[in-house]
């Protein structure tokens, strides 16, 4: 498993509320969902660079 590092950021209140609901609905932690979203974002921009 890869090494983990803690970081903090600010997020819109409504976005955080929706994220918390999604975490409950999917039975995943907010951290797991954020990692998934960040990985998707990285892949999206990698694909843009290849064009």
PDB file of N, CA, C and O in Angstrom:
ATOM      1  N   UNK A   1       0.845  -1.184   0.000  1.00  0.00           N
ATOM      2  CA  UNK A   1       0.000   0.000   0.000  1.00  0.00           C
ATOM      3  C   UNK A   1       0.884   1.239   0.000  1.00  0.00           C
ATOM      4  O   UNK A   1       1.949   1.245   0.618  1.00  0.00           O
ATOM      5  N   UNK A   2       0.451   2.281  -0.686  1.00  0.00           N
ATOM      6  CA  UNK A   2       1.250   3.498  -0.770  1.00  0.00           C
ATOM      7  C   UNK A   2       1.211   4.277   0.540  1.00  0.00           C
ATOM      8  O   UNK A   2       0.286   4.152   1.342  1.00  0.00           O
ATOM      9  N   UNK A   3       2.225   5.063   0.719  1.00  0.00           N
ATOM     10  CA  UNK A   3       2.332   5.880   1.917  1.00  0.00           C
ATOM     11  C   UNK A   3       1.295   7.007   1.869  1.00  0.00           C
ATOM     12  O   UNK A   3       1.003   7.527   0.793  1.00  0.00           O
ATOM     13  N   UNK A   4       0.745   7.383   3.003  1.00  0.00           N
ATOM     14  CA  UNK A   4      -0.278   8.422   3.078  1.00  0.00           C
ATOM     15  C   UNK A   4       0.304   9.660   3.739  1.00  0.00           C
ATOM     16  O   UNK A   4       1.177   9.565   4.602  1.00  0.00           O
ATOM     17  N   UNK A   5      -0.188  10.824   3.327  1.00  0.00           N
ATOM     18  CA  UNK A   5       0.229  12.091   3.900  1.00  0.00           C
ATOM     19  C   UNK A   5      -1.012  12.928   4.145  1.00  0.00           C
ATOM     20  O   UNK A   5      -1.910  12.977   3.305  1.00  0.00           O
ATOM     21  N   UNK A   6      -1.065  13.578   5.281  1.00  0.00           N
ATOM     22  CA  UNK A   6      -2.201  14.404   5.643  1.00  0.00           C
ATOM     23  C   UNK A   6      -2.044  15.804   5.072  1.00  0.00           C
ATOM     24  O   UNK A   6      -0.951  16.370   5.082  1.00  0.00           O
ATOM     25  N   UNK A   7      -3.149  16.360   4.570  1.00  0.00           N
ATOM     26  CA  UNK A   7      -3.164  17.754   4.141  1.00  0.00           C
ATOM     27  C   UNK A   7      -4.548  18.314   4.426  1.00  0.00           C
ATOM     28  O   UNK A   7      -5.521  17.570   4.554  1.00  0.00           O
ATOM     29  N   UNK A   8      -4.621  19.607   4.520  1.00  0.00           N
ATOM     30  CA  UNK A   8      -5.928  20.221   4.775  1.00  0.00           C
ATOM     31  C   UNK A   8      -6.225  21.235   3.687  1.00  0.00           C
ATOM     32  O   UNK A   8      -5.322  21.778   3.051  1.00  0.00           O
ATOM     33  N   UNK A   9      -7.501  21.475   3.490  1.00  0.00           N
ATOM     34  CA  UNK A   9      -7.943  22.438   2.482  1.00  0.00           C
ATOM     35  C   UNK A   9      -9.305  22.969   2.887  1.00  0.00           C
ATOM     36  O   UNK A   9      -9.909  22.489   3.846  1.00  0.00           O
ATOM     37  N   UNK A  10      -9.772  23.934   2.172  1.00  0.00           N
ATOM     38  CA  UNK A  10     -11.095  24.498   2.420  1.00  0.00           C
ATOM     39  C   UNK A  10     -12.015  24.045   1.295  1.00  0.00           C
ATOM     40  O   UNK A  10     -11.590  23.910   0.148  1.00  0.00           O
ATOM     41  N   UNK A  11     -13.274  23.811   1.632  1.00  0.00           N
ATOM     42  CA  UNK A  11     -14.234  23.323   0.656  1.00  0.00           C
ATOM     43  C   UNK A  11     -15.587  23.980   0.915  1.00  0.00           C
ATOM     44  O   UNK A  11     -15.944  24.255   2.061  1.00  0.00           O
ATOM     45  N   UNK A  12     -16.317  24.221  -0.132  1.00  0.00           N
ATOM     46  CA  UNK A  12     -17.646  24.812  -0.036  1.00  0.00           C
ATOM     47  C   UNK A  12     -18.532  23.962   0.880  1.00  0.00           C
ATOM     48  O   UNK A  12     -18.505  22.733   0.814  1.00  0.00           O
ATOM     49  N   UNK A  13     -19.308  24.618   1.723  1.00  0.00           N
ATOM     50  CA  UNK A  13     -20.147  23.924   2.711  1.00  0.00           C
ATOM     51  C   UNK A  13     -21.125  22.961   2.046  1.00  0.00           C
ATOM     52  O   UNK A  13     -21.292  21.832   2.510  1.00  0.00           O
ATOM     53  N   UNK A  14     -21.768  23.388   0.976  1.00  0.00           N
ATOM     54  CA  UNK A  14     -22.740  22.524   0.291  1.00  0.00           C
ATOM     55  C   UNK A  14     -22.060  21.318  -0.356  1.00  0.00           C
ATOM     56  O   UNK A  14     -22.607  20.215  -0.373  1.00  0.00           O
ATOM     57  N   UNK A  15     -20.876  21.545  -0.880  1.00  0.00           N
ATOM     58  CA  UNK A  15     -20.113  20.448  -1.488  1.00  0.00           C
ATOM     59  C   UNK A  15     -19.722  19.425  -0.422  1.00  0.00           C
ATOM     60  O   UNK A  15     -19.821  18.219  -0.649  1.00  0.00           O
ATOM     61  N   UNK A  16     -19.282  19.902   0.730  1.00  0.00           N
ATOM     62  CA  UNK A  16     -18.907  19.000   1.820  1.00  0.00           C
ATOM     63  C   UNK A  16     -20.115  18.214   2.319  1.00  0.00           C
ATOM     64  O   UNK A  16     -20.010  17.022   2.607  1.00  0.00           O
ATOM     65  N   UNK A  17     -21.243  18.873   2.419  1.00  0.00           N
ATOM     66  CA  UNK A  17     -22.469  18.194   2.860  1.00  0.00           C
ATOM     67  C   UNK A  17     -22.830  17.072   1.884  1.00  0.00           C
ATOM     68  O   UNK A  17     -23.159  15.962   2.301  1.00  0.00           O
ATOM     69  N   UNK A  18     -22.767  17.366   0.594  1.00  0.00           N
ATOM     70  CA  UNK A  18     -23.063  16.352  -0.419  1.00  0.00           C
ATOM     71  C   UNK A  18     -22.053  15.210  -0.356  1.00  0.00           C
ATOM     72  O   UNK A  18     -22.412  14.046  -0.532  1.00  0.00           O
ATOM     73  N   UNK A  19     -20.795  15.546  -0.105  1.00  0.00           N
ATOM     74  CA  UNK A  19     -19.757  14.523   0.002  1.00  0.00           C
ATOM     75  C   UNK A  19     -20.002  13.610   1.196  1.00  0.00           C
ATOM     76  O   UNK A  19     -19.821  12.396   1.097  1.00  0.00           O
ATOM     77  N   UNK A  20     -20.407  14.179   2.309  1.00  0.00           N
ATOM     78  CA  UNK A  20     -20.712  13.376   3.496  1.00  0.00           C
ATOM     79  C   UNK A  20     -21.874  12.430   3.240  1.00  0.00           C
ATOM     80  O   UNK A  20     -21.846  11.275   3.666  1.00  0.00           O
ATOM     81  N   UNK A  21     -22.903  12.919   2.542  1.00  0.00           N
ATOM     82  CA  UNK A  21     -24.050  12.063   2.205  1.00  0.00           C
ATOM     83  C   UNK A  21     -23.614  10.941   1.265  1.00  0.00           C
ATOM     84  O   UNK A  21     -24.029   9.793   1.425  1.00  0.00           O
ATOM     85  N   UNK A  22     -22.781  11.275   0.292  1.00  0.00           N
ATOM     86  CA  UNK A  22     -22.285  10.267  -0.644  1.00  0.00           C
ATOM     87  C   UNK A  22     -21.472   9.208   0.092  1.00  0.00           C
ATOM     88  O   UNK A  22     -21.586   8.018  -0.203  1.00  0.00           O
ATOM     89  N   UNK A  23     -20.657   9.635   1.042  1.00  0.00           N
ATOM     90  CA  UNK A  23     -19.850   8.688   1.822  1.00  0.00           C
ATOM     91  C   UNK A  23     -20.743   7.701   2.564  1.00  0.00           C
ATOM     92  O   UNK A  23     -20.448   6.507   2.611  1.00  0.00           O
ATOM     93  N   UNK A  24     -21.822   8.192   3.137  1.00  0.00           N
ATOM     94  CA  UNK A  24     -22.759   7.311   3.838  1.00  0.00           C
ATOM     95  C   UNK A  24     -23.450   6.380   2.848  1.00  0.00           C
ATOM     96  O   UNK A  24     -23.547   5.176   3.084  1.00  0.00           O
ATOM     97  N   UNK A  25     -23.930   6.941   1.737  1.00  0.00           N
ATOM     98  CA  UNK A  25     -24.635   6.135   0.729  1.00  0.00           C
ATOM     99  C   UNK A  25     -23.755   5.037   0.152  1.00  0.00           C
ATOM    100  O   UNK A  25     -24.225   3.926  -0.093  1.00  0.00           O
ATOM    101  N   UNK A  26     -22.488   5.343  -0.064  1.00  0.00           N
ATOM    102  CA  UNK A  26     -21.560   4.384  -0.682  1.00  0.00           C
ATOM    103  C   UNK A  26     -20.820   3.536   0.355  1.00  0.00           C
ATOM    104  O   UNK A  26     -20.070   2.631  -0.010  1.00  0.00           O
ATOM    105  N   UNK A  27     -21.020   3.819   1.629  1.00  0.00           N
ATOM    106  CA  UNK A  27     -20.340   3.129   2.720  1.00  0.00           C
ATOM    107  C   UNK A  27     -18.821   3.197   2.546  1.00  0.00           C
ATOM    108  O   UNK A  27     -18.112   2.200   2.683  1.00  0.00           O
ATOM    109  N   UNK A  28     -18.347   4.409   2.239  1.00  0.00           N
ATOM    110  CA  UNK A  28     -16.917   4.676   2.076  1.00  0.00           C
ATOM    111  C   UNK A  28     -16.578   5.905   2.906  1.00  0.00           C
ATOM    112  O   UNK A  28     -17.449   6.714   3.225  1.00  0.00           O
ATOM    113  N   UNK A  29     -15.318   6.032   3.245  1.00  0.00           N
ATOM    114  CA  UNK A  29     -14.901   7.230   3.977  1.00  0.00           C
ATOM    115  C   UNK A  29     -14.769   8.408   3.016  1.00  0.00           C
ATOM    116  O   UNK A  29     -14.619   8.234   1.806  1.00  0.00           O
ATOM    117  N   UNK A  30     -14.830   9.598   3.580  1.00  0.00           N
ATOM    118  CA  UNK A  30     -14.638  10.795   2.765  1.00  0.00           C
ATOM    119  C   UNK A  30     -13.247  10.768   2.138  1.00  0.00           C
ATOM    120  O   UNK A  30     -13.077  11.165   0.985  1.00  0.00           O
ATOM    121  N   UNK A  31     -12.260  10.302   2.888  1.00  0.00           N
ATOM    122  CA  UNK A  31     -10.899  10.221   2.357  1.00  0.00           C
ATOM    123  C   UNK A  31     -10.797   9.322   1.135  1.00  0.00           C
ATOM    124  O   UNK A  31     -10.120   9.661   0.164  1.00  0.00           O
ATOM    125  N   UNK A  32     -11.464   8.185   1.182  1.00  0.00           N
ATOM    126  CA  UNK A  32     -11.454   7.260   0.044  1.00  0.00           C
ATOM    127  C   UNK A  32     -12.121   7.912  -1.170  1.00  0.00           C
ATOM    128  O   UNK A  32     -11.619   7.800  -2.288  1.00  0.00           O
ATOM    129  N   UNK A  33     -13.236   8.584  -0.954  1.00  0.00           N
ATOM    130  CA  UNK A  33     -13.922   9.261  -2.053  1.00  0.00           C
ATOM    131  C   UNK A  33     -13.075  10.389  -2.628  1.00  0.00           C
ATOM    132  O   UNK A  33     -13.032  10.574  -3.845  1.00  0.00           O
ATOM    133  N   UNK A  34     -12.407  11.140  -1.770  1.00  0.00           N
ATOM    134  CA  UNK A  34     -11.543  12.222  -2.252  1.00  0.00           C
ATOM    135  C   UNK A  34     -10.375  11.679  -3.055  1.00  0.00           C
ATOM    136  O   UNK A  34     -10.022  12.238  -4.093  1.00  0.00           O
ATOM    137  N   UNK A  35      -9.770  10.593  -2.585  1.00  0.00           N
ATOM    138  CA  UNK A  35      -8.670   9.980  -3.347  1.00  0.00           C
ATOM    139  C   UNK A  35      -9.151   9.527  -4.719  1.00  0.00           C
ATOM    140  O   UNK A  35      -8.463   9.729  -5.720  1.00  0.00           O
ATOM    141  N   UNK A  36     -10.329   8.915  -4.767  1.00  0.00           N
ATOM    142  CA  UNK A  36     -10.893   8.462  -6.037  1.00  0.00           C
ATOM    143  C   UNK A  36     -11.115   9.644  -6.974  1.00  0.00           C
ATOM    144  O   UNK A  36     -10.801   9.567  -8.162  1.00  0.00           O
ATOM    145  N   UNK A  37     -11.654  10.734  -6.443  1.00  0.00           N
ATOM    146  CA  UNK A  37     -11.919  11.923  -7.256  1.00  0.00           C
ATOM    147  C   UNK A  37     -10.618  12.553  -7.754  1.00  0.00           C
ATOM    148  O   UNK A  37     -10.534  12.980  -8.906  1.00  0.00           O
ATOM    149  N   UNK A  38      -9.616  12.610  -6.896  1.00  0.00           N
ATOM    150  CA  UNK A  38      -8.331  13.188  -7.285  1.00  0.00           C
ATOM    151  C   UNK A  38      -7.667  12.341  -8.363  1.00  0.00           C
ATOM    152  O   UNK A  38      -7.119  12.881  -9.324  1.00  0.00           O
ATOM    153  N   UNK A  39      -7.710  11.016  -8.212  1.00  0.00           N
ATOM    154  CA  UNK A  39      -7.143  10.125  -9.231  1.00  0.00           C
ATOM    155  C   UNK A  39      -7.856  10.305 -10.570  1.00  0.00           C
ATOM    156  O   UNK A  39      -7.211  10.330 -11.617  1.00  0.00           O
ATOM    157  N   UNK A  40      -9.180  10.431 -10.541  1.00  0.00           N
ATOM    158  CA  UNK A  40      -9.945  10.671 -11.772  1.00  0.00           C
ATOM    159  C   UNK A  40      -9.542  11.998 -12.414  1.00  0.00           C
ATOM    160  O   UNK A  40      -9.408  12.081 -13.635  1.00  0.00           O
ATOM    161  N   UNK A  41      -9.352  13.026 -11.603  1.00  0.00           N
ATOM    162  CA  UNK A  41      -8.960  14.337 -12.106  1.00  0.00           C
ATOM    163  C   UNK A  41      -7.574  14.296 -12.743  1.00  0.00           C
ATOM    164  O   UNK A  41      -7.351  14.894 -13.795  1.00  0.00           O
ATOM    165  N   UNK A  42      -6.652  13.595 -12.106  1.00  0.00           N
ATOM    166  CA  UNK A  42      -5.308  13.459 -12.660  1.00  0.00           C
ATOM    167  C   UNK A  42      -5.362  12.757 -14.010  1.00  0.00           C
ATOM    168  O   UNK A  42      -4.708  13.192 -14.959  1.00  0.00           O
ATOM    169  N   UNK A  43      -6.125  11.686 -14.108  1.00  0.00           N
ATOM    170  CA  UNK A  43      -6.263  10.961 -15.377  1.00  0.00           C
ATOM    171  C   UNK A  43      -6.881  11.841 -16.452  1.00  0.00           C
ATOM    172  O   UNK A  43      -6.461  11.799 -17.609  1.00  0.00           O
ATOM    173  N   UNK A  44      -7.872  12.633 -16.078  1.00  0.00           N
ATOM    174  CA  UNK A  44      -8.530  13.550 -17.023  1.00  0.00           C
ATOM    175  C   UNK A  44      -7.512  14.507 -17.641  1.00  0.00           C
ATOM    176  O   UNK A  44      -7.507  14.712 -18.855  1.00  0.00           O
ATOM    177  N   UNK A  45      -6.663  15.085 -16.819  1.00  0.00           N
ATOM    178  CA  UNK A  45      -5.694  16.051 -17.330  1.00  0.00           C
ATOM    179  C   UNK A  45      -4.553  15.384 -18.075  1.00  0.00           C
ATOM    180  O   UNK A  45      -3.967  15.993 -18.970  1.00  0.00           O
ATOM    181  N   UNK A  46      -4.224  14.148 -17.727  1.00  0.00           N
ATOM    182  CA  UNK A  46      -3.223  13.403 -18.480  1.00  0.00           C
ATOM    183  C   UNK A  46      -3.717  13.156 -19.897  1.00  0.00           C
ATOM    184  O   UNK A  46      -2.958  13.270 -20.859  1.00  0.00           O
ATOM    185  N   UNK A  47      -5.019  12.810 -20.018  1.00  0.00           N
ATOM    186  CA  UNK A  47      -5.611  12.558 -21.331  1.00  0.00           C
ATOM    187  C   UNK A  47      -5.622  13.832 -22.163  1.00  0.00           C
ATOM    188  O   UNK A  47      -5.386  13.777 -23.370  1.00  0.00           O
ATOM    189  N   UNK A  48      -5.892  14.981 -21.544  1.00  0.00           N
ATOM    190  CA  UNK A  48      -5.890  16.260 -22.269  1.00  0.00           C
ATOM    191  C   UNK A  48      -4.522  16.581 -22.828  1.00  0.00           C
ATOM    192  O   UNK A  48      -4.418  17.111 -23.934  1.00  0.00           O
ATOM    193  N   UNK A  49      -3.466  16.270 -22.086  1.00  0.00           N
ATOM    194  CA  UNK A  49      -2.105  16.558 -22.523  1.00  0.00           C
ATOM    195  C   UNK A  49      -1.717  15.709 -23.723  1.00  0.00           C
ATOM    196  O   UNK A  49      -0.949  16.156 -24.574  1.00  0.00           O
ATOM    197  N   UNK A  50      -2.238  14.488 -23.802  1.00  0.00           N
ATOM    198  CA  UNK A  50      -1.883  13.574 -24.887  1.00  0.00           C
ATOM    199  C   UNK A  50      -2.481  14.000 -26.219  1.00  0.00           C
ATOM    200  O   UNK A  50      -1.992  13.586 -27.270  1.00  0.00           O
ATOM    201  N   UNK A  51      -3.511  14.804 -26.199  1.00  0.00           N
ATOM    202  CA  UNK A  51      -4.178  15.207 -27.450  1.00  0.00           C
ATOM    203  C   UNK A  51      -3.368  16.132 -28.268  1.00  0.00           C
ATOM    204  O   UNK A  51      -3.804  16.550 -29.340  1.00  0.00           O
TER     205      UNK A  51
END
